């Protein structure tokens, strides 16, 4: 994202208010022997990602971090009582390069950071934490994009956050030993991002899917997935790779922990979304209108943030058209525009 206000020529007709944010309270729940999942509550909303804690008699690891240092310190405070005497968080295994899975790393600065080589390239081209902090917190809430950023990202703080130097980047597959716990890391083709991996614990039959899976169940709502690289076929294949591990417990990037049936249900959602996009594309419907139509159909009412369909539908159109990537600012404008349209039907969208 570019914070240059000349690039954000948006008519100032949105009410100039900053949305108060409810505090986030994290819970650390056991899912298998030596495996806990940190779940942020509320469990819906941008940036509220799940994280894992692996504990053994001689070592410990995090799988992903919360979005900022405040949340990461919460996670660390809950982690410490579960660590064996004399151990610390030695490893940080990162499922992909988006900030909500990495930018809390400074809470465990001595941990060895591991992610894919493709994730390293992704991180190098993303806005860094300080840039995003300025963009979110200096944005004029009287503009459409400023309104959206303040509402959904204003709770996070990265004024001085720096990015880590990884101890290991890899392609293909690699196995990490967290004490006596083996963790199999597998790189995926471009899907949610260009650098996704899944982390499988064969002894516990637990798989951390990262944002290949965004979960929701009958008992717990979730968010519409947002995918940046795609195509959707690769995300669907990623779900198949998660299931192929044999895992019986799947920790999604966001939302409640799932069993295999839950992952199949999410896969069905992705297939439905892909098929609707292809139908609308074949009919000549422009991508923004296609996203609006799919959101209005409300096929999955348990999923929040339907405006994120503008990103995912847009990327699938890009693959179908073999067109160049859309600049991030334009994607954020389309996202905020759809959010406004869905929340204020019949009211002109600020332009």
Helices and strands as residue ranges (DSSP letters): G 5-7, E 25-32, E 35-41, E 51-55, E 60-63, H 69-80, E 91-93, G 99-101, G 105-108, E 112-116, H 117-125, H 129-138, H 144-153, E 168-170, E 173-178, E 181-187, E 197-201, E 206-214, E 222-223, H 232-244, E 249-254, H 260-282, H 287-297, E 303-304, G 306-308, H 309-321, H 328-343
